[in-house]
Amino acid sequence: MSPLPLDPDQPRRDFLKKLSAASVAALMSRGPRASAETIIQPKATADACILLWMGGGMAAPETFDPKLYQPFEKGAPVSKMLSTFPAIDTSVDNIKICKGLEKIAKVMDRATLIRSAVQPDLGSILHSRHQYHWHTGYVPPQTVAAPHIGAWMAKVLGPRNPVMPAFINIGQRLEGVGESEELKAFTTGGFFGSEFGPMNLPFPSEAMLAVRPPKGMEPGRFSNRRAFFKNLVDRNPHRDLMSDYQQESMLRSLESAHRLLSAPEAKAFDLSLESAATRAAYGDSHFGQGCLLARNLVANGARFVEVTTEYVPFLNWDTHADGHAVVERMHREIDSPVARLIQDLEERKLLDRTLVIIASEFSRDAMIEGVPGSTAKDQATVQSDVLLESKHYGLHRHFTGGSSVVMFGGGMKRGFLYGSTADERPLIATKNPVSITDLHATIFTAMGISPKMMYEVEQRPFYATEDGKGVAVKEIFA
């Protein structure tokens, strides 16, 4: 395979330019108005949602959809490499997953495993575009800033606890990392306003700092500073650039943050209060500690929590080289905390009403970029027809034809397998394909939100699922 000419920066620049225009439009908006039409909301099977985000492209054949195992052998054809991890048994007779996920295997009897999730190519297969699409349900760019799925829950359902942020994002830095501007584009409340956006906690072990006044500042002085800032916003000479709705939304978010500082629930952010044994059970990675933090936050009333392995280009699940070795490390990073989270939620009688989702923006393949016949440019840095060295061993190409999503609790069936992919390349979904639109419809339905829920923004309808056409996968509900 010869490398294809590629200028990854140009589509990224175009992407950002159009998103910036959408952001300006959102700021000038008078605010969204709910549809006057009566929309029947489904009966919720979940009150809270935890999204465990495998940022960077988690390869399904290396995790939850094992194929024919090919051990490393110098000179072996890459075309024979479907999985670089053997399959292992789980607590469900007809479900196998990949070696390295032994603890998750033991809790699969609490899960629905969807093996037939599919994504569009979107022209250029860029992590930023696909992550935007997955998190908002809309293909970028949009003429308005599309709300994150967590923002929809915060807006439509409101907080479960009035002092606890409804939407919390854990483990992803939005400053100082590659593609940070693209990540910011969807990690927002969008046109709903900042009060429905996320509380960002990039470092779980430091989360308590977000609910304390700055060091050395007395609470009274902090309150005075808050009042001063409110006055500053009110007297802003450029306030005409921001709608009254957006200004009021920002001030309400500040008020909510201030209430949390003195609330007992603030202790939920302090992982130092956990025993050494509990912290060890979740592992010492940011992701592991993020899962522990998510458990505490949901127990104290958070509505939607996203915990990410963190997307940084060419790190973690973004395996363009040394794929097998990197995924082996990622197995270790997610196995204990995911299993422990499910067990802890169950022991606390929270799992039945908490929907826990494991997902990623797309899967990976050793040979095919996108889907068969795609014109998408190849992003892989490894270009070889045979295995010559260990860095070739693994799945390096973005693959949108079939990926896996795992759902625990929240009204989903237990020990249930839905959909399948081909056993031979191309590993496309062959049974019960699930689009992002229908996956979102399923998540919204579980949370008691109609996929047809609509707000009017700039005199046009904007739906919870694209054009209101999402259909929940009813077969996976208990």
Backbone torsions as a table, in degrees:
resi	resn	phi	psi	omega
1	MET	NA	128.3	178.9
2	SER	-98.4	145.4	-179.4
3	PRO	-65.6	144.0	178.8
4	LEU	-93.7	144.5	177.3
5	PRO	-61.5	137.1	-173.9
6	LEU	-148.1	132.3	170.4
7	ASP	-121.3	85.5	-175.5
8	PRO	-66.1	-20.7	-175.5
9	ASP	-73.6	-31.6	-176.1
10	GLN	-65.8	-51.1	177.5
11	PRO	-62.5	-30.6	178.6
12	ARG	-68.3	-40.4	178.5
13	ARG	-64.8	-43.2	178.0
14	ASP	-60.9	-41.8	179.3
15	PHE	-58.0	-47.9	-177.9
16	LEU	-67.8	-38.9	-178.6
17	LYS	-61.4	-43.5	-178.2
18	LYS	-73.1	-34.3	177.5
19	LEU	-66.9	-36.5	178.3
20	SER	-61.9	-41.5	177.3
21	ALA	-61.7	-38.8	178.5
22	ALA	-65.6	-37.8	-179.7
23	SER	-64.4	-42.1	177.9
24	VAL	-61.8	-42.4	179.4
25	ALA	-61.2	-38.8	179.8
26	ALA	-65.0	-40.0	-179.3
27	LEU	-65.3	-34.2	-178.1
28	MET	-82.6	-10.1	-176.7
29	SER	-64.3	147.3	176.5
30	ARG	-79.8	-1.4	179.4
31	GLY	108.1	146.2	-178.4
32	PRO	-73.5	147.4	175.8
33	ARG	-119.2	130.1	178.8
34	ALA	-64.2	150.6	-179.8
35	SER	-60.8	137.4	176.6
36	ALA	-73.2	-19.3	179.8
37	GLU	-71.4	136.1	178.8
38	THR	-72.6	120.2	179.2
39	ILE	-111.4	124.0	-179.6
40	ILE	-77.0	117.9	179.7
41	GLN	-84.9	138.2	179.1
42	PRO	-69.1	157.9	176.4
43	LYS	-72.8	123.3	-175.5
44	ALA	-68.4	140.3	170.6
45	THR	-105.9	-4.9	179.3
46	ALA	-141.0	147.2	176.8
47	ASP	-104.6	-22.7	-177.7
48	ALA	-138.6	158.3	-178.3
49	CYS	-137.2	133.9	173.3
50	ILE	-119.3	118.1	176.3
51	LEU	-99.8	117.1	175.8
52	LEU	-95.7	101.4	-168.8
53	TRP	-95.3	119.2	178.3
54	MET	-92.3	74.5	-172.6
55	GLY	-65.8	128.6	176.7
56	GLY	119.6	-8.8	178.1
57	GLY	101.5	80.9	179.3
58	MET	-77.1	120.9	-178.1
59	ALA	-73.8	116.6	179.9
60	ALA	-58.8	-41.5	-180.0
61	PRO	-68.9	-7.3	178.1
62	GLU	-106.1	1.6	-175.1
63	THR	-135.5	-79.7	-170.4
64	PHE	-109.6	5.3	-179.5
65	ASP	-142.3	64.2	-175.0
66	PRO	-63.3	142.2	176.5
67	LYS	-117.3	-163.6	-179.7
68	LEU	-58.7	124.1	-177.3
69	TYR	-78.5	130.3	178.2
70	GLN	-122.7	103.5	177.4
71	PRO	-68.1	159.4	-179.4
72	PHE	-66.1	129.9	176.0
73	GLU	-147.2	117.0	-177.6
74	LYS	-57.7	129.4	179.8
75	GLY	92.6	-8.6	179.5
76	ALA	-68.3	143.4	-179.5
77	PRO	-68.4	136.5	177.7
78	VAL	-62.4	-29.4	-178.1
79	SER	-61.3	-20.8	179.2
80	LYS	-88.3	-6.5	-174.4
81	MET	-88.1	101.1	178.0
82	LEU	-101.8	-45.7	175.2
83	SER	-136.2	141.4	177.2
84	THR	-106.6	10.8	173.2
85	PHE	-129.3	136.0	176.8
86	PRO	-71.7	160.2	178.5
87	ALA	-80.4	149.0	175.0
88	ILE	-127.6	157.3	177.0
89	ASP	-72.1	155.7	173.9
90	THR	-122.9	-174.7	178.3
91	SER	-75.1	1.9	176.6
92	VAL	-119.0	128.6	-172.1
93	ASP	-56.9	-40.7	-173.7
94	ASN	-97.7	14.0	179.4
95	ILE	-122.4	123.4	172.3
96	LYS	-118.8	146.7	173.9
97	ILE	-129.8	-174.6	-171.2
98	CYS	-87.6	148.4	175.1
99	LYS	-55.7	139.9	-175.6
100	GLY	107.8	-13.9	179.7
101	LEU	-116.6	42.2	-174.5
102	GLU	-63.1	-36.4	-179.3
103	LYS	-74.1	-38.6	174.4
104	ILE	-63.6	-36.6	178.8
105	ALA	-55.0	-34.2	-176.8
106	LYS	-74.7	-17.1	179.8
107	VAL	-109.8	10.0	-180.0
108	MET	-67.7	-15.5	174.9
109	ASP	-72.1	-5.7	173.4
110	ARG	-102.1	4.5	-168.0
111	ALA	-118.1	154.6	160.3
112	THR	-104.1	127.2	178.9
113	LEU	-108.6	114.5	175.0
114	ILE	-95.6	118.3	-179.8
115	ARG	-102.9	4.3	-171.4
116	SER	-122.6	29.6	174.5
117	ALA	-70.6	139.7	-178.7
118	VAL	-132.7	151.6	178.4
119	GLN	-130.1	151.1	174.0
120	PRO	-75.9	161.7	178.5
121	ASP	-74.5	-30.3	-179.9
122	LEU	58.3	34.2	179.4
123	GLY	76.0	-93.0	173.6
124	SER	-89.7	130.2	179.8
125	ILE	-88.2	88.9	-179.3
126	LEU	-109.8	139.7	179.1
127	HIS	-54.6	-43.1	-176.1
128	SER	-62.1	-43.9	180.0
129	ARG	-65.6	-44.5	-177.4
130	HIS	-71.9	-34.1	176.5
131	GLN	-69.6	-38.7	174.0
132	TYR	-58.7	-47.9	-178.4
133	HIS	-61.0	-45.6	-177.5
134	TRP	-65.9	-43.6	-173.8
135	HIS	-76.9	-24.5	-178.5
136	THR	-111.0	-21.1	-175.1
137	GLY	83.9	1.7	-176.7
138	TYR	-124.3	144.3	178.3
139	VAL	-81.3	126.3	179.4
140	PRO	-78.0	156.2	-2.7
141	PRO	-86.8	159.2	174.2
142	GLN	-115.9	159.8	179.9
143	THR	-75.3	-16.6	172.4
144	VAL	-127.5	161.6	179.9
145	ALA	-75.1	113.3	-177.4
146	ALA	-71.9	133.4	178.7
147	PRO	-71.0	145.2	170.4
148	HIS	-61.6	152.1	179.4
149	ILE	-57.2	-33.4	176.8
150	GLY	-67.7	-32.6	177.9
151	ALA	-68.1	-36.1	175.3
152	TRP	-59.1	-43.5	-179.3
153	MET	-66.8	-40.0	179.0
154	ALA	-64.2	-39.7	-177.6
155	LYS	-73.6	-51.6	-172.8
156	VAL	-75.9	-42.1	-174.8
157	LEU	-93.9	-27.0	-177.1
158	GLY	76.7	179.4	-178.5
159	PRO	-75.1	149.7	171.6
160	ARG	-80.0	-25.7	178.3
161	ASN	-136.3	123.6	-172.3
162	PRO	-62.3	-19.0	179.2
163	VAL	-97.7	-8.4	-177.1
164	MET	-99.7	130.3	176.3
165	PRO	-54.3	135.9	-178.7
166	ALA	-73.4	-28.8	-173.6
167	PHE	-130.2	119.1	-177.5
168	ILE	-129.7	134.0	-177.9
169	ASN	-116.3	121.0	-172.3
170	ILE	-118.6	131.0	166.5
171	GLY	97.7	-4.9	-178.6
172	GLN	-110.7	117.3	173.0
173	ARG	-73.1	138.3	177.2
174	LEU	-110.6	6.4	176.0
175	GLU	-135.0	142.5	172.3
176	GLY	77.5	13.1	176.5
177	VAL	-126.6	160.1	178.7
178	GLY	-61.0	141.5	178.8
179	GLU	61.7	29.1	-179.0
180	SER	-62.8	-36.8	-180.0
181	GLU	-65.6	-37.0	178.0
182	GLU	-66.7	-39.0	178.8
183	LEU	-65.3	-39.2	178.6
184	LYS	-63.6	-27.5	-174.2
185	ALA	-62.9	-31.0	-179.8
186	PHE	-113.1	-9.3	179.1
187	THR	-89.2	61.2	-174.7
188	THR	-147.3	171.3	171.0
189	GLY	-81.0	-4.1	-179.8
190	GLY	58.4	-141.0	-176.3
191	PHE	-71.6	-8.5	176.7
192	PHE	-70.1	-24.8	-179.2
193	GLY	107.6	162.6	-171.8
194	SER	-67.4	-24.1	-180.0
195	GLU	-66.0	-19.3	179.5
196	PHE	-103.2	1.8	175.8
197	GLY	-79.2	179.1	-174.2
198	PRO	-84.6	152.0	161.8
199	MET	-85.4	115.8	-175.0
200	ASN	-92.1	125.2	179.4
201	LEU	-126.4	83.1	-174.5
202	PRO	-65.9	-28.7	-178.7
203	PHE	-121.0	101.8	-174.5
204	PRO	-55.2	-38.6	-177.9
205	SER	-67.4	-15.2	179.1
206	GLU	-108.3	13.7	-174.7
207	ALA	-60.2	-31.9	-178.1
208	MET	-62.7	-23.8	179.7
209	LEU	-67.2	-23.3	-179.3
210	ALA	-75.8	-14.6	-178.1
211	VAL	-118.6	27.2	174.7
212	ARG	-130.3	147.6	171.2
213	PRO	-61.1	153.5	178.3
214	PRO	-52.5	147.1	-177.7
215	LYS	-53.8	132.4	177.8
216	GLY	86.1	-2.6	-178.3
217	MET	-102.4	123.4	178.2
218	GLU	-67.1	148.3	178.7
219	PRO	-54.8	-38.6	179.4
220	GLY	-63.7	-41.2	179.1
221	ARG	-66.5	-35.6	178.4
222	PHE	-64.8	-42.1	178.5
223	SER	-62.2	-39.9	177.9
224	ASN	-62.3	-39.2	179.2
225	ARG	-65.8	-38.0	178.0
226	ARG	-62.8	-44.3	179.7
227	ALA	-64.2	-38.3	178.0
228	PHE	-63.8	-41.9	-179.9
229	PHE	-64.3	-41.1	177.9
230	LYS	-59.1	-44.1	178.8
231	ASN	-63.4	-37.5	178.9
232	LEU	-63.4	-41.9	177.8
233	VAL	-64.0	-44.2	-179.0
234	ASP	-60.7	-34.3	-176.1
235	ARG	-98.7	9.7	-177.4
236	ASN	-59.3	120.2	-178.9
237	PRO	-66.9	-15.4	-179.4
238	HIS	-104.6	19.4	-175.3
239	ARG	-65.1	-18.3	178.3
240	ASP	-67.2	-13.8	177.4
241	LEU	-82.2	-9.1	-179.7
242	MET	-127.6	133.3	-178.0
243	SER	-66.1	158.0	175.7
244	ASP	-56.5	-40.6	-179.4
245	TYR	-58.1	-47.8	-177.3
246	GLN	-66.8	-37.9	178.0
247	GLN	-64.7	-45.1	179.6
248	GLU	-64.8	-36.9	178.0
249	SER	-63.4	-42.1	179.2
250	MET	-63.8	-41.9	-179.7
251	LEU	-67.7	-37.3	177.3
252	ARG	-64.8	-36.2	178.1
253	SER	-65.8	-36.0	177.3
254	LEU	-66.7	-40.5	178.2
255	GLU	-63.0	-41.5	179.6
256	SER	-63.2	-42.6	179.1
257	ALA	-63.0	-38.9	-179.4
258	HIS	-65.9	-39.7	179.0
259	ARG	-61.4	-37.8	-177.5
260	LEU	-64.9	-31.1	-175.6
261	LEU	-57.1	-35.9	-176.3
262	SER	-104.8	8.2	-178.2
263	ALA	-89.3	148.7	177.0
264	PRO	-59.6	-27.5	-178.9
265	GLU	-64.2	-15.1	178.7
266	ALA	-60.0	-25.4	179.5
267	LYS	-64.7	-22.6	179.6
268	ALA	-62.7	-21.2	-178.7
269	PHE	-84.9	-9.3	-172.5
270	ASP	-98.7	97.8	-178.6
271	LEU	-72.5	-14.3	178.0
272	SER	-68.3	-15.4	177.9
273	LEU	-79.5	-12.1	178.4
274	GLU	-79.9	153.0	178.1
275	SER	-70.1	157.0	178.1
276	ALA	-60.4	-35.7	-179.1
277	ALA	-66.3	-40.3	179.5
278	THR	-66.4	-44.8	179.9
279	ARG	-63.9	-37.7	178.9
280	ALA	-66.3	-35.3	-179.3
281	ALA	-63.7	-29.2	178.7
282	TYR	-89.8	-9.4	-179.0
283	GLY	84.8	161.8	-175.1
284	ASP	-96.8	7.2	177.7
285	SER	-75.9	161.8	175.3
286	HIS	-58.3	-40.0	-178.9
287	PHE	-65.0	-45.6	-179.8
288	GLY	-60.5	-46.8	178.6
289	GLN	-67.7	-29.8	175.2
290	GLY	-64.8	-38.0	177.7
291	CYS	-65.2	-40.2	176.6
292	LEU	-63.3	-43.5	178.2
293	LEU	-62.6	-41.5	179.4
294	ALA	-61.2	-40.8	177.2
295	ARG	-56.5	-47.5	-178.5
296	ASN	-65.9	-40.2	-176.7
297	LEU	-68.3	-42.1	177.5
298	VAL	-65.8	-39.0	178.3
299	ALA	-62.6	-24.2	-178.8
300	ASN	-103.9	11.0	169.7
301	GLY	110.5	7.5	174.9
302	ALA	-66.0	143.9	-178.7
303	ARG	-88.5	-48.3	-177.1
304	PHE	-136.6	126.1	178.6
305	VAL	-128.5	127.2	172.9
306	GLU	-107.8	130.4	175.2
307	VAL	-119.4	125.1	-175.7
308	THR	-117.6	148.3	169.9
309	THR	-71.6	-4.0	-179.9
310	GLU	76.2	122.1	174.2
311	TYR	-88.4	119.5	169.5
312	VAL	-135.5	128.5	-176.7
313	PRO	-50.9	130.6	175.8
314	PHE	70.5	16.2	174.9
315	LEU	-122.9	165.5	175.7
316	ASN	53.6	-123.5	-175.5
317	TRP	-73.3	-7.9	-179.5
318	ASP	-81.9	74.8	-168.6
319	THR	-95.2	81.1	177.1
320	HIS	-87.0	-9.6	174.7
321	ALA	-157.0	159.2	-179.1
322	ASP	53.5	38.9	-172.8
323	GLY	-57.9	-47.0	-176.1
324	HIS	-62.6	-46.9	-178.0
325	ALA	-63.5	-40.0	-179.2
326	VAL	-68.0	-44.3	-179.5
327	VAL	-66.5	-34.2	175.5
328	GLU	-58.4	-41.9	176.4
329	ARG	-67.2	-40.5	-179.9
330	MET	-66.2	-34.4	173.6
331	HIS	-56.2	-47.4	-179.1
332	ARG	-63.4	-34.3	-176.5
333	GLU	-71.6	-35.1	-174.5
334	ILE	-100.1	-21.3	-169.4
335	ASP	-61.3	-57.1	-177.6
336	SER	-65.1	-49.4	-176.5
337	PRO	-64.4	-38.1	179.3
338	VAL	-64.4	-48.1	-179.6
339	ALA	-61.9	-43.8	-179.0
340	ARG	-64.9	-39.1	178.5
341	LEU	-59.9	-47.4	-178.9
342	ILE	-62.7	-44.2	-179.6
343	GLN	-64.5	-42.6	-179.7
344	ASP	-65.2	-43.1	178.0
345	LEU	-61.5	-39.9	179.9
346	GLU	-66.5	-45.0	-179.8
347	GLU	-62.3	-32.2	179.9
348	ARG	-89.2	7.5	179.2
349	LYS	59.3	35.9	178.9
350	LEU	-106.9	-17.7	-171.6
351	LEU	-66.0	-38.2	-177.2
352	ASP	-59.2	-29.5	-178.0
353	ARG	-111.4	11.5	176.6
354	THR	-120.4	120.0	178.1
355	LEU	-89.1	115.8	178.8
356	VAL	-107.5	127.1	-174.3
357	ILE	-123.9	132.3	169.5
358	ILE	-107.4	123.7	-176.7
359	ALA	-154.0	168.1	178.5
360	SER	-150.2	168.3	-174.5
361	GLU	-73.0	-27.4	174.5
362	PHE	-169.8	177.5	179.6
363	SER	-99.8	-164.2	178.7
364	ARG	-143.0	156.6	179.0
365	ASP	-141.1	159.4	179.0
366	ALA	-82.8	-19.6	-170.5
367	MET	-123.3	-31.4	-167.3
368	ILE	-115.2	129.8	173.0
369	GLU	-94.3	122.2	179.7
370	GLY	81.9	-112.0	175.6
371	VAL	-136.4	163.3	177.9
372	PRO	-54.3	130.3	-179.6
373	GLY	89.1	-3.0	180.0
374	SER	-66.0	146.4	174.9
375	THR	-98.2	8.9	180.0
376	ALA	-62.4	142.4	-179.6
377	LYS	-73.4	140.6	-178.1
378	ASP	-70.6	126.1	-178.9
379	GLN	-95.5	-9.1	-172.9
380	ALA	-69.0	140.4	175.5
381	THR	-89.5	-18.5	177.1
382	VAL	-92.8	122.7	-177.8
383	GLN	-130.1	98.1	-179.4
384	SER	-158.5	145.3	178.2
385	ASP	-87.6	-15.5	-179.0
386	VAL	-134.1	159.3	177.7
387	LEU	-79.6	108.0	-179.2
388	LEU	-102.8	-31.5	178.8
389	GLU	-150.6	169.1	-170.6
390	SER	-62.0	-27.7	-178.9
391	LYS	-66.6	-19.8	177.0
392	HIS	-77.6	-17.6	-170.5
393	TYR	-82.1	110.8	-177.7
394	GLY	140.0	176.7	-176.3
395	LEU	-103.8	118.1	-167.5
396	HIS	-112.7	-14.5	-172.7
397	ARG	-102.0	145.5	177.1
398	HIS	-67.1	128.5	-178.3
399	PHE	-129.3	123.6	-174.8
400	THR	-109.3	1.4	-173.4
401	GLY	-82.1	-13.8	-179.8
402	GLY	-175.8	119.6	179.1
403	SER	-138.1	173.1	-174.9
404	SER	-113.1	143.2	173.2
405	VAL	-131.7	133.1	178.8
406	VAL	-113.2	134.7	178.6
407	MET	-127.0	127.5	176.2
408	PHE	-114.1	143.4	171.0
409	GLY	64.0	-158.5	173.8
410	GLY	60.3	24.6	178.8
411	GLY	92.2	3.4	177.8
412	MET	-82.9	157.7	176.1
413	LYS	-65.1	154.7	179.4
414	ARG	-103.7	137.7	178.3
415	GLY	61.8	39.8	-172.6
416	PHE	-117.3	135.7	178.2
417	LEU	-110.8	128.0	-179.0
418	TYR	-127.5	127.9	177.6
419	GLY	78.2	168.1	179.2
420	SER	-158.0	163.5	174.9
421	THR	-122.2	161.3	-178.6
422	ALA	-61.7	148.2	179.0
423	ASP	-84.0	-15.3	176.7
424	GLU	-122.1	150.7	179.4
425	ARG	-60.0	138.2	2.5
426	PRO	-78.5	140.7	-172.6
427	LEU	-86.8	51.7	-175.8
428	ILE	-81.7	157.8	176.5
429	ALA	-62.5	126.6	-177.1
430	THR	-113.0	-11.1	-178.1
431	LYS	-145.5	129.5	175.8
432	ASN	53.4	57.0	177.5
433	PRO	-61.7	142.3	-179.1
434	VAL	-122.9	114.9	178.1
435	SER	-77.6	166.4	175.2
436	ILE	-61.9	-37.6	178.4
437	THR	-58.7	-46.4	-179.3
438	ASP	-75.1	-30.8	175.6
439	LEU	-64.4	-44.1	176.4
440	HIS	-63.0	-40.3	177.5
441	ALA	-59.3	-38.0	178.9
442	THR	-66.0	-45.6	-179.9
443	ILE	-64.7	-47.0	179.5
444	PHE	-61.4	-42.7	-179.9
445	THR	-61.4	-42.8	177.7
446	ALA	-60.1	-34.6	-178.3
447	MET	-87.4	1.8	177.8
448	GLY	84.3	24.6	178.6
449	ILE	-116.6	129.0	178.0
450	SER	-68.8	136.0	173.6
451	PRO	-59.8	-16.7	179.6
452	LYS	-94.8	3.2	178.9
453	MET	-54.8	133.0	-171.9
454	MET	-137.4	142.1	171.0
455	TYR	-122.4	146.4	176.4
456	GLU	-93.6	123.9	-179.1
457	VAL	-129.8	123.9	-178.8
458	GLU	51.3	42.7	174.7
459	GLN	64.9	27.4	172.3
460	ARG	-140.3	151.7	-178.1
461	PRO	-77.0	143.2	175.6
462	PHE	-133.4	119.8	-171.1
463	TYR	-102.2	159.3	176.7
464	ALA	-60.1	-40.9	171.0
465	THR	-114.7	153.7	-171.6
466	GLU	-53.0	119.7	-179.0
467	ASP	59.3	15.3	-179.9
468	GLY	69.6	19.5	-172.4
469	LYS	-97.1	0.5	-178.9
470	GLY	-65.6	139.9	179.7
471	VAL	-123.3	122.8	-179.8
472	ALA	-65.4	144.7	177.1
473	VAL	-83.6	90.3	-173.4
474	LYS	-65.3	-25.5	-176.1
475	GLU	-63.6	-21.4	-176.4
476	ILE	-93.7	-3.9	176.7
477	PHE	-80.0	141.2	-179.4
478	ALA	-68.3	NA	NA
